[in-house]
Amino acid sequence: MRISKVTTKTGDRGQTSLGRGEKVSKSHPRIQCLGGVDELNAQVGFAIVACNDTFTIAELKSIQNDLFNLGGEIATPNLEKSLLPEQRVGFLEQRIEAMNEELPPLKEFILPGGDEFSARLHIARTVCRRVERDIVGFPSEETDIHQTVWLRYLNRLSDYFFVLARYHNSQQGVKENMWEQTS
């Protein structure tokens, strides 16, 4: 898909088009999810500009492509061919496992933060969780054949952001701040 004209004025009355041209309200659950995926993708881009590791940047850019593919599936209900392959869930699982092997086990909740890159990853993680909740909240008539893969991908992606933030802080010598229960 190529965009030749950004300003179309077709949305001026609160409507927009899905992938096959069907007009829906901009408050439609699919559009809500698309907006969330777009916001998540922007948060990943925001994290990238604070990263100085070329491997991690390349990995995050591949995730941005995944998010565009996810958006394409959300925008085109029950698309026959998946744009977000199941293997990308496995990719995230492998990366989480590899990073976790180099981290101390968690004994308590940690407070989001660390250096700027890690703090941005924590924001991306929370946006990711919101998108996941939005997809779970699809009305029953809006369910999609690819929805289970979307949910698995987003669930792993939020875990990935959490572990990457911890991993990065560890590599930079930034101490984790543990949650302290107050009485």
C-alpha positions as CSV (number, residue, x, y, z in Angstrom):
1,M,0.0,0.0,0.0
2,R,1.3,3.4,-0.9
3,I,0.1,6.7,0.4
4,S,0.2,9.4,-2.2
5,K,-2.1,11.9,-0.5
6,V,-2.0,12.4,3.3
7,T,-4.9,15.0,3.5
8,T,-8.0,13.3,2.1
9,K,-10.7,15.0,4.1
10,T,-12.6,11.7,4.2
11,G,-12.4,11.6,8.0
12,D,-13.8,15.1,8.6
13,R,-17.2,13.6,9.7
14,G,-15.8,11.1,12.2
15,Q,-15.6,8.2,9.8
16,T,-12.6,6.3,8.4
17,S,-12.0,3.3,6.2
18,L,-10.8,-0.2,7.0
19,G,-8.4,-2.1,4.8
20,R,-11.1,-3.2,2.3
21,G,-12.8,0.2,2.1
22,E,-15.6,-0.4,4.7
23,K,-16.4,2.9,6.4
24,V,-16.6,2.8,10.2
25,S,-16.7,5.4,13.0
26,K,-13.4,6.6,14.4
27,S,-14.6,5.3,17.7
28,H,-15.0,1.8,16.4
29,P,-13.1,-0.8,18.4
30,R,-10.8,-1.7,15.5
31,I,-9.8,2.0,15.1
32,Q,-9.2,2.2,18.8
33,C,-6.8,-0.7,18.5
34,L,-5.2,0.7,15.4
35,G,-4.6,4.0,17.3
36,G,-3.1,2.0,20.2
37,V,-0.8,0.1,17.9
38,D,0.3,3.3,16.2
39,E,1.0,4.9,19.6
40,L,3.0,1.8,20.6
41,N,5.0,2.0,17.4
42,A,5.8,5.7,18.1
43,Q,6.8,4.8,21.7
44,V,9.3,2.2,20.3
45,G,10.7,4.9,17.9
46,F,11.0,7.2,20.9
47,A,12.9,4.5,22.8
48,I,15.2,3.9,19.8
49,V,16.5,7.5,19.7
50,A,17.8,7.0,23.3
51,C,19.6,3.8,22.4
52,N,23.2,3.6,21.4
53,D,23.4,-0.2,20.7
54,T,23.1,-1.0,17.0
55,F,22.0,-4.6,17.6
56,T,19.2,-3.4,19.9
57,I,18.2,-0.7,17.5
58,A,17.9,-3.2,14.6
59,E,15.8,-5.5,16.8
60,L,13.5,-2.7,17.8
61,K,13.1,-1.6,14.2
62,S,12.1,-5.2,13.3
63,I,9.5,-4.9,16.1
64,Q,8.2,-1.7,14.5
65,N,7.7,-3.6,11.3
66,D,5.8,-6.2,13.2
67,L,3.6,-3.5,14.6
68,F,2.8,-2.2,11.1
69,N,1.9,-5.7,10.1
70,L,-0.3,-6.1,13.2
71,G,-2.0,-2.9,12.3
72,G,-2.6,-4.1,8.7
73,E,-4.3,-7.2,10.1
74,I,-6.4,-5.2,12.5
75,A,-7.4,-2.8,9.7
76,T,-8.4,-5.7,7.4
77,P,-10.7,-8.0,9.4
78,N,-10.2,-11.8,8.9
79,L,-7.4,-11.3,6.4
80,E,-6.7,-14.7,4.9
81,K,-2.9,-14.5,4.9
82,S,-1.3,-13.4,8.2
83,L,1.0,-10.4,8.0
84,L,2.3,-11.1,11.5
85,P,3.7,-14.6,11.4
86,E,3.5,-16.8,14.5
87,Q,7.3,-17.2,14.4
88,R,7.6,-13.6,15.6
89,V,6.2,-14.7,19.0
90,G,9.0,-17.3,19.1
91,F,11.6,-14.7,18.3
92,L,10.5,-12.6,21.3
93,E,10.5,-15.7,23.5
94,Q,14.1,-16.5,22.4
95,R,15.3,-12.9,23.0
96,I,13.6,-12.8,26.5
97,E,15.2,-16.1,27.4
98,A,18.7,-15.0,26.2
99,M,18.6,-11.7,28.1
100,N,17.1,-13.3,31.3
101,E,20.0,-15.8,31.4
102,E,22.3,-12.8,32.1
103,L,20.1,-11.2,34.7
104,P,19.7,-11.9,38.4
105,P,16.4,-13.4,39.3
106,L,13.7,-11.0,40.5
107,K,13.0,-11.3,44.2
108,E,10.6,-8.4,44.3
109,F,8.7,-6.0,42.0
110,I,11.0,-3.3,40.5
111,L,10.0,0.3,39.9
112,P,10.0,1.4,36.3
113,G,13.0,3.6,35.4
114,G,16.7,3.3,35.1
115,D,18.4,5.4,32.4
116,E,16.5,7.2,29.7
117,F,16.3,4.3,27.3
118,S,15.0,1.9,29.9
119,A,12.5,4.4,31.2
120,R,11.2,4.8,27.6
121,L,11.0,1.0,27.3
122,H,8.8,0.9,30.4
123,I,6.4,3.4,28.8
124,A,6.3,1.2,25.7
125,R,5.5,-1.8,27.9
126,T,2.5,-0.1,29.5
127,V,1.2,1.1,26.1
128,C,1.6,-2.5,24.8
129,R,-0.5,-3.8,27.8
130,R,-3.2,-1.3,27.0
131,V,-3.3,-2.3,23.3
132,E,-3.6,-5.9,24.5
133,R,-6.5,-5.0,26.8
134,D,-8.2,-3.2,23.9
135,I,-8.0,-6.3,21.7
136,V,-9.3,-8.5,24.4
137,G,-12.2,-6.1,24.7
138,F,-13.3,-6.5,21.1
139,P,-17.0,-7.2,21.0
140,S,-17.8,-10.8,20.1
141,E,-18.9,-9.8,16.6
142,E,-15.5,-8.2,16.0
143,T,-13.3,-11.2,16.8
144,D,-10.7,-12.0,14.2
145,I,-9.1,-15.2,13.0
146,H,-5.7,-13.9,13.9
147,Q,-6.6,-12.4,17.3
148,T,-5.0,-15.2,19.3
149,V,-1.6,-14.5,17.6
150,W,-2.0,-10.8,18.2
151,L,-2.6,-11.4,21.9
152,R,0.3,-13.8,22.2
153,Y,2.6,-11.4,20.4
154,L,1.6,-8.4,22.5
155,N,1.9,-10.4,25.7
156,R,5.4,-11.4,24.8
157,L,6.3,-8.0,23.5
158,S,5.4,-6.3,26.8
159,D,7.6,-9.0,28.6
160,Y,10.3,-8.3,26.1
161,F,10.3,-4.5,26.9
162,F,10.4,-5.3,30.6
163,V,13.3,-7.7,30.3
164,L,15.2,-5.4,27.8
165,A,14.9,-2.5,30.2
166,R,16.3,-4.7,33.0
167,Y,19.0,-6.0,30.7
168,H,20.0,-2.6,29.5
169,N,20.2,-1.2,33.0
170,S,22.3,-4.1,34.0
171,Q,24.7,-3.6,31.1
172,Q,25.0,0.1,32.0
173,G,25.5,-0.6,35.7
174,V,22.2,1.1,36.7
175,K,20.8,-0.3,39.9
176,E,17.2,-1.5,39.9
177,N,14.9,0.2,42.4
178,M,12.9,-2.4,44.3
179,W,9.3,-1.8,45.3
180,E,9.0,-1.2,49.0
181,Q,5.7,-2.0,50.7
182,T,4.6,0.7,52.9
183,S,2.5,0.0,56.0
